[in-house]
Amino acid sequence: MPTIRPYQAKDKENVRNVCIQTGPEKAAQEGPVRTAILTTYCDYYVECEPKNCFVIADGNDEAVGYIFCAEDYGAYYARFKKDYLPKVKGLPIPQRFECWIAGWIPRWFVKRYPAHLHIDILKDYQRQGLGSQLMDNLTAHLRSKGVPGVMLGVGSGNVKGRNFYRKYGFKEVRKLPFSVIMGLEL
């Protein structure tokens, strides 16, 4: 039976694999897309804010899903810009742009939603209520720290994802050509 628990350092490779397996097909291959995805959506969180990360652990205590969060956009972006964007400097322009834009867009909504999150679950573990349990853990954690709101970006074509977030209480804050920014007041 899967359980939700705080992220542990031993989970790093498993959560990186979840990030790749739930990302675009090209991310599965070594190369610029994989580097960009891991740099943008995984590594910062587990390396800099592991206390704001939770995992779904399977029966062998291996991570098969996660929710990552940066609780303060200002601190996140300063560190991301200094330490993580240089890691993608040599990548092709589309991948560098994806890393830059993913870190830059949240600044428009930071006053109301200073935290932002990423959540991914392997397909075999979806539709079991585990996503809601991850959200419950993270939102309780953020509330205990006095964080007033959290946001995320979801692909504009990801109808299942948008419906999940709406059901959880997120509101659409801004529609962009490629994604929708959603926020939840805590």
C-alpha positions as CSV (number, residue, x, y, z in Angstrom):
1,M,0.0,0.0,0.0
2,P,1.5,3.4,-1.0
3,T,2.1,5.9,1.7
4,I,2.9,9.6,1.8
5,R,6.0,10.7,3.7
6,P,8.5,13.6,3.7
7,Y,11.2,13.5,1.0
8,Q,14.5,11.9,2.1
9,A,17.9,12.2,0.4
10,K,17.7,8.5,-0.6
11,D,14.8,9.4,-2.8
12,K,16.7,11.7,-5.2
13,E,17.3,9.2,-8.1
14,N,13.7,7.8,-7.8
15,V,12.1,11.3,-7.9
16,R,14.4,12.3,-10.9
17,N,13.1,9.1,-12.7
18,V,9.5,10.0,-11.9
19,C,10.2,13.5,-13.3
20,I,11.6,12.1,-16.5
21,Q,8.9,9.4,-16.9
22,T,6.1,11.9,-16.5
23,G,7.7,14.5,-18.7
24,P,7.8,14.8,-22.5
25,E,8.9,11.7,-24.4
26,K,12.2,13.4,-25.4
27,A,13.1,13.7,-21.7
28,A,13.6,9.9,-21.5
29,Q,16.7,10.2,-23.7
30,E,20.0,11.7,-22.5
31,G,20.3,15.2,-23.9
32,P,19.2,18.8,-23.6
33,V,15.5,18.1,-22.9
34,R,16.3,15.8,-20.1
35,T,18.8,18.2,-18.6
36,A,16.3,21.1,-18.9
37,I,13.4,19.1,-17.3
38,L,15.5,17.9,-14.3
39,T,17.1,21.4,-13.8
40,T,13.7,23.2,-13.9
41,Y,11.3,20.8,-12.3
42,C,13.3,18.6,-9.9
43,D,16.8,19.4,-8.8
44,Y,16.4,22.8,-7.2
45,Y,13.6,21.6,-4.9
46,V,15.2,18.4,-3.6
47,E,18.6,20.1,-3.2
48,C,17.5,23.5,-1.8
49,E,14.1,22.9,-0.2
50,P,13.8,19.2,0.7
51,K,11.7,20.1,3.8
52,N,9.0,21.3,1.4
53,C,8.9,18.0,-0.6
54,F,6.8,14.9,0.0
55,V,6.8,11.6,-1.8
56,I,4.5,8.7,-2.4
57,A,6.4,5.6,-1.3
58,D,5.5,2.2,-2.7
59,G,5.6,-1.1,-0.7
60,N,9.4,-1.1,-1.0
61,D,9.7,2.5,0.3
62,E,10.7,3.8,-3.2
63,A,9.4,7.1,-4.4
64,V,6.8,6.7,-7.2
65,G,5.4,10.2,-7.0
66,Y,6.1,13.6,-5.4
67,I,5.1,17.1,-4.6
68,F,7.8,19.7,-4.5
69,C,7.5,23.3,-3.3
70,A,9.4,26.5,-3.1
71,E,7.8,28.4,-0.3
72,D,9.1,31.9,-1.1
73,Y,9.4,32.9,-4.7
74,G,11.9,35.6,-4.1
75,A,14.4,33.3,-2.4
76,Y,13.7,30.6,-4.9
77,Y,14.3,32.8,-8.0
78,A,17.5,34.4,-6.7
79,R,19.0,30.9,-6.1
80,F,17.6,29.4,-9.2
81,K,19.0,32.2,-11.4
82,K,22.4,32.1,-9.7
83,D,22.9,28.3,-9.3
84,Y,20.6,26.5,-11.7
85,L,20.2,28.6,-14.9
86,P,24.0,28.5,-15.5
87,K,23.6,24.7,-15.7
88,V,21.6,25.1,-18.9
89,K,23.7,27.8,-20.5
90,G,25.1,25.5,-23.2
91,L,21.7,23.9,-24.1
92,P,19.8,24.8,-27.3
93,I,17.7,27.9,-27.1
94,P,14.3,26.1,-26.7
95,Q,15.5,24.3,-23.6
96,R,17.2,27.4,-22.1
97,F,14.0,29.4,-22.7
98,E,11.9,26.7,-21.0
99,C,14.0,26.9,-17.9
100,W,14.0,30.6,-17.8
101,I,10.3,31.1,-18.4
102,A,9.3,28.4,-15.9
103,G,11.2,30.3,-13.2
104,W,10.2,33.8,-14.4
105,I,6.4,33.5,-14.9
106,P,5.5,33.0,-11.2
107,R,6.8,36.4,-10.3
108,W,3.6,38.0,-11.7
109,F,1.5,36.3,-9.0
110,V,3.9,36.2,-6.0
111,K,2.1,38.7,-3.8
112,R,-1.0,36.5,-3.5
113,Y,0.7,33.1,-4.0
114,P,4.3,33.3,-2.8
115,A,4.8,29.5,-3.0
116,H,4.8,27.4,-6.1
117,L,4.7,23.6,-6.5
118,H,5.3,20.7,-8.9
119,I,3.5,17.4,-8.6
120,D,4.1,14.2,-10.6
121,I,2.9,10.6,-10.1
122,L,3.8,7.5,-12.1
123,K,0.8,6.3,-14.2
124,D,0.3,3.1,-12.2
125,Y,-0.3,5.2,-9.0
126,Q,-2.6,7.8,-10.4
127,R,-6.4,7.9,-9.8
128,Q,-6.0,6.4,-6.3
129,G,-6.4,9.6,-4.3
130,L,-2.6,9.9,-3.8
131,G,-2.4,13.3,-5.5
132,S,-5.0,14.7,-3.1
133,Q,-3.0,13.2,-0.2
134,L,0.2,14.9,-1.5
135,M,-1.7,18.2,-1.7
136,D,-3.1,17.7,1.8
137,N,0.4,17.2,3.2
138,L,1.9,20.1,1.4
139,T,-0.9,22.6,2.1
140,A,-1.0,21.7,5.8
141,H,2.8,22.1,5.9
142,L,2.6,25.5,4.2
143,R,-0.2,26.7,6.5
144,S,1.9,25.7,9.5
145,K,4.6,28.1,8.2
146,G,2.1,30.9,7.6
147,V,2.4,30.8,3.8
148,P,-0.7,32.6,2.4
149,G,-1.0,30.9,-1.0
150,V,0.5,28.5,-3.5
151,M,0.5,28.5,-7.3
152,L,1.4,26.1,-10.1
153,G,1.5,26.0,-13.9
154,V,-0.3,23.3,-15.8
155,G,-0.2,22.7,-19.6
156,S,-3.2,24.4,-21.3
157,G,-4.1,21.0,-22.9
158,N,-3.9,19.1,-19.7
159,V,-7.6,18.9,-19.0
160,K,-7.3,16.1,-16.4
161,G,-4.7,18.1,-14.5
162,R,-6.7,21.3,-14.6
163,N,-9.8,19.5,-13.4
164,F,-7.9,17.9,-10.5
165,Y,-6.6,21.3,-9.3
166,R,-10.0,22.9,-9.7
167,K,-11.5,20.1,-7.6
168,Y,-8.9,20.7,-5.0
169,G,-9.8,24.4,-4.8
170,F,-7.3,26.1,-7.2
171,K,-8.6,28.9,-9.3
172,E,-7.3,29.8,-12.8
173,V,-5.3,33.0,-12.3
174,R,-4.0,33.5,-15.9
175,K,-4.3,31.6,-19.2
176,L,-1.1,31.7,-21.3
177,P,-0.8,30.3,-24.8
178,F,1.0,27.2,-23.5
179,S,-0.1,26.9,-19.9
180,V,-2.5,28.0,-17.2
181,I,-1.4,29.5,-13.9
182,M,-3.6,28.3,-11.0
183,G,-3.5,29.5,-7.4
184,L,-4.8,28.4,-4.1
185,E,-5.2,30.7,-1.1
186,L,-4.2,29.0,2.1
